Each structure stands twice: as C-alpha cells, then as structure tokens.
Amino acid sequence: MKDLDIHIRVSVKQKQELTDSEHQLMDEACRATYRSYAPYSHFSVGAAVELEDGTIVTGSNQENAAYPSGLCAERTAVFYANSRYPELAIRKICIAARGVDGEFGANPITPCGACRQVLLEAEQRSGHPIKIMLCSTQSIYFVSSVKDLLPLSFDDSFLTLDV
C-alpha cells in the first residue's frame, strides 16, 4: 500500500496587507452579501470575480423554498461573468459571508463542492489559475488555484476513458 499526502498552501493576510485591487475585490464581495436572498438560511454570501481586464462582476446566493433550486454566490458570479464576458478569463474570486446574526464571520468560508467544480472548469477553460480570496473579519486566506481546493478533481479527461 502507498499513501498520498496532499498539501495546499494557504497564505494569510490581514486587511492592512491587501493591495488596492484586493481591497476593492473584497469590498465588492462584502457588498454583494447585502444583495443575497436568503430568507431560509439567513446566511448571506457574496462573491466578486475579477476578470483579466480588471472588470469586477459580483454575485450573491439566491435561495428558494425548493432548496435545490437556489444558487450559491460563487456560481452566480461565475455564470454571469461567463455569459456577459465570455472572451475574458477569470483571474480572482473573493468570497465573503454574513451569518444568521447578520455579521461577517471571524473565520473565512470556503466554496461548496459544486462551486469548486464550476470554478475548476472555468480555470481549465482559461488555461490560467484562478486565485481565491476567502474573507473574514480576522484575516483573508489566499489560495493560488482552484486545483488546490479540489485535489484529485474530476475533469473532462475522465469523460474520454477507454473502458
């Protein structure tokens, strides 16, 4: 038997260490949480996507009484960016959340599995890594690629396997 050890690097910054563009992306993600429609979970998530030309597109989670019919903030932002600006690659995504108390959390949240898969496809389509910023009141986590959040990932290469 052989074991695989999989490690990812997460850089941690404080707000005062952010560049101007990182501040702007974080501010947009935080603002997007206020456009969330979360009457059931009361958990408001905002995402801001930076495209290769500097354009910022935002999204927020949108719930529905038929729970599977809702959509996460990350996918809302990515799908809008891809439909509105199909020729521009996504360079960064920033994610922020406010809890049931309406306050931003002390710990960063990470994308769900479905969002990770969508982000991975966007990363593969562009041929460039998508940097991820995960925001909280205490710190901001930076991950250099979606592949780091989704090791041993499923991609289109599996669809052409000879069986």
C-alpha positions in Angstrom: 0.0 0.0 0.0 1.1 3.5 -0.7 -0.2 6.7 0.9 -0.5 10.0 -0.9 0.0 13.2 1.2 -1.8 16.1 -0.3 -0.9 19.6 1.0 -2.1 23.0 -0.1 -0.5 26.3 0.7 -2.8 29.0 2.1 -1.4 32.4 2.6 -3.0 34.5 5.3 -3.1 38.3 5.2 -4.5 41.0 7.4 -6.6 43.7 5.8 -3.8 46.3 6.1 -1.6 44.0 3.9 -4.0 43.9 1.0 -3.2 45.7 -2.3 -5.7 48.3 -3.5 -7.2 45.9 -6.1 -7.5 43.2 -3.4 -9.3 45.7 -1.1 -11.6 46.6 -4.0 -12.5 43.0 -4.7 -13.1 42.3 -1.0 -15.3 45.3 -0.7 -17.4 44.2 -3.7 -17.8 40.7 -2.3 -18.9 42.1 1.1 -21.4 44.5 -0.6 -22.8 41.6 -2.6 -23.8 39.8 0.6 -26.4 42.6 1.1 -28.0 41.6 -2.3 -28.3 38.0 -1.1 -31.8 36.4 -1.0 -31.5 34.1 2.0 -34.9 34.0 3.8 -34.5 30.4 4.8 -30.9 30.0 6.0 -30.2 33.7 6.8 -26.7 33.0 5.6 -25.7 35.7 3.1 -22.8 35.0 0.8 -21.3 37.4 -1.7 -18.7 36.7 -4.4 -16.7 39.1 -6.6 -14.9 37.9 -9.7 -12.1 39.9 -11.2 -11.7 39.3 -15.0 -8.4 39.6 -16.8 -9.1 43.2 -17.9 -9.9 44.3 -14.4 -13.7 44.2 -14.7 -15.4 43.0 -11.5 -18.6 41.0 -11.6 -20.5 40.1 -8.4 -23.0 37.5 -7.3 -24.9 36.6 -4.2 -26.6 33.4 -3.0 -30.2 33.2 -4.1 -32.4 30.7 -2.1 -35.7 29.2 -3.0 -38.3 27.3 -0.9 -37.5 24.3 -3.1 -33.9 24.2 -1.7 -32.1 22.6 -4.6 -33.4 25.4 -6.9 -31.2 28.1 -5.2 -27.8 29.0 -6.3 -24.6 29.9 -4.5 -22.9 33.3 -4.8 -19.8 31.9 -6.4 -21.7 30.2 -9.3 -24.0 33.2 -9.7 -20.9 35.4 -10.2 -19.0 32.9 -12.4 -22.0 32.2 -14.6 -22.8 35.9 -15.1 -19.1 36.6 -15.9 -19.0 33.8 -18.5 -22.3 34.8 -20.1 -21.6 38.6 -20.1 -17.8 38.4 -20.9 -17.2 35.0 -22.5 -13.9 36.1 -24.0 -12.4 37.2 -20.6 -10.8 34.8 -18.2 -11.4 34.9 -14.5 -8.3 35.8 -12.6 -9.5 36.1 -9.0 -12.6 35.4 -6.9 -13.3 36.8 -3.5 -15.9 35.3 -1.2 -17.4 36.8 1.9 -20.3 35.8 4.2 -22.6 37.1 6.9 -24.1 34.7 9.4 -27.5 34.4 10.8 -26.7 37.3 13.1 -26.1 39.5 10.1 -22.5 40.0 10.9 -19.4 39.0 8.9 -17.7 35.9 10.4 -14.4 35.7 12.2 -13.4 32.7 10.0 -13.4 32.6 6.2 -15.9 30.3 4.5 -14.9 28.1 1.5 -16.8 27.3 -1.6 -19.0 24.2 -1.6 -18.1 21.2 -3.7 -20.4 22.3 -6.6 -18.9 25.7 -6.7 -15.4 24.3 -6.6 -16.2 22.1 -9.6 -17.6 25.1 -11.6 -14.5 27.2 -10.6 -12.2 24.3 -11.7 -13.9 24.2 -15.1 -13.5 28.0 -15.5 -9.9 27.7 -14.6 -9.3 24.8 -17.0 -11.1 26.6 -19.8 -8.9 29.7 -19.5 -5.7 27.8 -19.0 -4.8 30.1 -16.1 -5.2 29.6 -12.3 -8.0 31.4 -10.6 -6.7 33.0 -7.3 -9.1 32.7 -4.4 -9.6 35.1 -1.6 -11.6 33.9 1.4 -12.6 36.9 3.7 -13.4 37.2 7.3 -13.1 39.9 10.0 -9.9 38.3 11.4 -8.0 37.6 8.2 -8.1 36.8 4.5 -7.0 33.4 3.1 -5.4 33.3 -0.3 -5.3 30.1 -2.3 -3.3 30.3 -5.6 -5.5 27.9 -7.7 -8.9 26.1 -7.6 -6.9 22.9 -8.1 -5.5 23.4 -4.6 -9.1 23.5 -3.2 -10.1 20.4 -5.2 -7.2 17.9 -5.3 -7.9 14.7 -7.2 -10.5 16.6 -9.1 -12.9 15.3 -11.8 -12.4 16.9 -15.1 -13.2 16.4 -18.8 -10.3 14.0 -19.2 -12.4 11.3 -17.4 -15.1 11.6 -20.0 -13.0 10.0 -22.6 -11.7 7.0 -20.7 -11.5 3.8 -22.6 -13.4 1.1 -20.7 
